[in-house]
């Protein structure tokens, strides 16, 4: 009985080792020429409506579970964006115009500076986008030309020209 069991076991191991050593491989190549496809999107224009002429200020204690020295740059950037988002949500705004922020050690209710987390204070003027419309050359070109020209001053082509000293 033991002998037949050992023979069966050895046969099973041999079969398993043979099955594991079999490798299949296939490599194919073909050429495909795709037609050029482009999508043109007509620019949108919106008016910006100030919701308040008073500057709003909002402070949030962020990352309270982390020591100041352990906060990464990415976590800090995300925390700042989160507070700006919370401020907009609180004010029912799409954005804060002329927004500024301050980041510092968390200060508790008794005015003590803590080692855990940071306080982020965001200030700005809440505003909403309204009157969305497609860009109209007759109505919008006059005011947008100055903005488009200003963007070109710092565009990639101008940066390259400045570095290579080309005119």
PyMOL commands that set and color helices and strands:
alter all, ss='L'
color gray80, all
select helices_A, chain A and resi 2-21+68-70+73-91+137-153+156-164
alter helices_A, ss='H'
color red, helices_A
select strands_A, chain A and resi 44-50+56-67+95-107+113-134
alter strands_A, ss='S'
color yellow, strands_A
deselect
rebuild
show_as cartoon
